[in-house]
Amino acid sequence: MHSRGVRIFAKVQGPRNAPLVLLIHGFGGGSFDFELLMEELADKPLRVAAVDLRGYGKSDKTPRGYDLTTAASDMAGVIRGLGYTDALVVGHGYGGLVGWTLASHEPERVRGVVTLSSAHPLVQLSFIRRNPVMNWHRTRRIVSAQLPRLPESRLVKHDAALAERIFRQSCAPGFRDTQAYKDHARRRRDAIQVDKVAHLASEYQRWLFRMHWRVEGLLFERTFPKQIAAPVLAIEGSMDPGYVSKVTQRSIARSSSPHSRAVLLYGVGHYPHVEDAPAVARILLEWMSSAPALNQKGFE
């Protein structure tokens, strides 16, 4: 489908008259990240769409547009393109930042936000600025991405071994010996080697750093309200090296809904939807049933 003249790929399943759930992947991923979760939701009365962000997979590889505002606008276009006025937005990692941005910029498009190992953009960026050493695994990746050409060349070198290493280091140890890990690691290696993807994936990270030194960054921060009305569900893994309880709680506080809450999955790393898709599906469905407004259809 097309969003603002850009082709965005979406894998869609479920009845056309059901509420829409939009799945947004994070760094180095793609719509394939959610295959296991979509299998868990296949028999549910939900219309589920997993996208490839601009620059990834089967979506267009444009020279510009790798900032959160544009990514959120792309997702708003996907929702409209699927024939809906709004959606429950589920985002992993960077995809969670996109979900928060969309809920802040175009609240009428978002019934609820579910973050998987992610946080509110301003809360996360503020915490990184104040605690760069504590967040060194994330800070190092963002800072190193500022170098010209080197980050993307390292990502694809040796059959994209770095892409798997990033994935492996963030998974729970018990998951690393499973067939599911091997299958997904291979998918991530293949995905980052698609033409231009390594460079454009790095562009997303470059923007996260450069926004602090540009006027557009200040303007971006001013576009966020103190709170959004949509309910927020934060699903975190206890073995995620980037998990910080304080960041999660401060993110939840940016929603005024009484249905907002955080859930910690023990024995799970940074990829809960890959490492334990059944648990994520169960938590998601239970949360949706507790807030009837999340099941409204919202057709155009």
N, C-alpha and C positions, 0 to 999 in steps of 0.2 A: 504494500500500500504506500501512498505518498503522504508526507507531512511537510507542508510548506515547500513543496517542490522537491523534497528529498525522499528517496525511496527507503523506507524502514521495513525490514523483514520482521514478520511476526508468525510464530507457529501457534495456531489456534485450535482449540477443542471445546466440545460442550455445546449444549443447545443454544440457539440464537436468541431465545427469549429469556435467558437466565442472566443474573447479575454478572458483571464483568470483573474479572480479577486480572490485573496487568502485572506481569513478572519482569523485573529489570535486573540484569546481571551486573557484576562488578568488573574490576580490572582483570584483563586476560581471559575473560569468559565469553559467554554467548548464550543464545537461547537454549543451547544444549545443557547448560547448567541446571535447568529445571525439569529435565526429562523425568527423573525419578519422582519429583513432587507432582508433576502433571499426571503420572501414572496413579498416584495415590488419590488424586482428585477426579479421575476419569469418570467415575460413576456418580459424581455429585452434581446437583442442579446448578452448575456454575459454567459460565463462559470464560475460559482461561486462555490468555494470550501471553506467550513468552517472546520477547523481542531481542533482536540484535541492535545494540546501540549504534548510532551513526559511527562509521569507521570500523565496525566489527562485522565479521561473518558475511552475510548476504546483503547487508545494508550498504548504502552509498558511501563512498570514501571521498568526501569533500575536502578541499584544502583548508577550510575553516569551520568553526562551529563546535569546538571541543571545550566548552565551558558549561557550567551547571544550568545557566539560564536557557541556553539553546537546547541542551539535552531535555530539560523539562518541557520546553515548548514542543520539541519533537514528540514527546510522550502524550502531550495534550492532543496533538494531531492524530496520533495513533488511536486514541480513545474515540475521537470524532470519526475517524476513518472506519472504525469497526461498528459505527452506528449508535454509539452511546453518548450520553451527556457527561457521565462520570464513571469512576471505577474505584475498586479497592486496589491500591497500589502497593505492591510488594517489591522491595529492593534489597539486594545483597551488596554490602560494601559500598562502592561508588554508586551503585543503583539506589541504595538507601538515601544517599545525599540528593540524588535526583528526585526521589519521591518526596522528600521534605521540601525541596525547592518548588516542585509542582504544587504541593498543598499550600505553600505560602504565596505563590504568584497567581495561581488560578484555583482558588479554593472550591469553586463551583464544579471543578472536574474531579474532585477527590472525596470519596465517601469515608475513606480511612487509609491509614498508612501502616504498613508492616515492614519493619526493618530487620534484616538478618545480618548480625555482626556489623552494624552500622550505627550512625548517630545523627543528630541534628548538625548540619554543616557548620554553623557558627559555634556551637558548643565544642565540636571536635577540633576545629581549627584553633580556637582559643586555647584549648587544653594542650595542643601540640606546641603552640607558641610559648606557653608558660612552662611546659615540661618536655623539652626536646629530647633529653637523655632518656627519660622514662618511656618515651614513644619512639626510641631510636629506630626500631625495625621499620616503622612507617615513615619517620622523618628522613631516614637514609634513602629510601626509595624515591620519595618526592624530590629531595635535593639532587640526587644523582641523575634524575630524569632531565635536569636542566642542561646537562651537557649536550652539545650537538652531535647527533648521529650515534654516539657510543651506546646509549641505552638500548636503542632498537637493534643495533648489531649484536649486542650481548644477548638479547632476548631470543634471537633466532639461531645463534651459534650452537654448533654441535646438536643439531636436530632439536633446537629449542629446549636444551637441558635446563636452562635457568627458569623457564616457565614452569617446569615440573618442580624444580627445587622450591620456588616460591609457594607453590601449592602444598608440597610435602611438609615444609616447615610450619605451615599454619594449620595442618590437620592434627587431630588427636592421634597419638602414637598407635593406639589399637586399630585405627582405621587404615593405617599405611600398608598393612599386610593383606588387605582384602582384594578381591577381584574388582569390586566397585572402584577402589582407589586406582588400580592399574588402568581400568577402562577410562576413567575420567582424566587421569594424568595424560593419557595418550590423546584424548580429545583436546586438552588444553595445549599440548605441544603442536598439534595440527592447526588449531585455530589461530595461534599467534604467528604461524608461518604463512598464512594467507597474505597475498600481496597487499602491502601498505598497513596491515593491521598493527604490527609492532610499533611503527612510527606513530600512528594515530592514537593508539592506546597510551603511548608516552605523552602525547599532546594533552590528554585529559589531566595527567599528573603535572605537567608543566604549568597548566593554568592554575592549579591549586596553589602553587608557589608564587607565580608571577602576579596573581591578583592582589597580593599584599603590597606591591610596589607600584600599583597603577590606580588611577582614579576609578576605573571600572570596578575594582575590588571594593572600594569604599561605597560606591553606589549599590553594588550587589548586597552588601551587608545591610544597607538601609531599606532594602526591599522586603526584609523579613519582619513580620509582626512579632510582638512579644509572645503571642500564643496563637495557635490555630484552633479552629473549632472541631476539626475532624479528630476522631479517636486514633490513638497510636498504640501499636503492639510492637514491642522490641523483643526479639528472640536472640539470645546470646548463647555462646558455647563456653562452658567453664574452662576449657583448655585452649581457648583462642588466645594467642600471645598478645593480641591487641585489646582484649577485654578489660575495661575499667568501669567498675560499678558506678562510680561518681559521674562519669560521662553519660552512662545510660540513664541514670535517674534525672540528671539535669536535662537530658533530651526529652524524656517523658513529660517533664514539667513545662515544656514548650507547647503542650496541648492542654486546652481547658476542659476536655471531655472527661467525665467520670469513668468512662470505659477504658481509658488508657492504662496500660500496665506493661511490666517487663517480666519475661520468663527466662530462666537460666537452665539450659540443658547440660546436665553433668556428663562428663566423658566425651564431649563433643568439642571440636575446634572451630575454626573460622568459617567453615562451610556446612552449617547445620542442615541445609536443604539437600546436600549431597551425602553427608555422613549419616544422617538419620531422617530421611524424608518422611517416614511414617509418623514420627513424633511431631515434626513441623506441621504436617497436614492435620493431625489431631488437634494441636494447639490452635491452629488457624481456624478450624471449623468450630471448635468450642467457643472461641472468642467471638466469631461472627454470630453464633446463635445467642450470645449474651447481649448483643446490641442489635436489635431488629432493624435499625436504620441502615446497617451495613448490607442488608439483603435487598434493598430497593433496587429496581431494575435500571432506571435511568436511561431510557432510550431516547434518541432524537425524535 
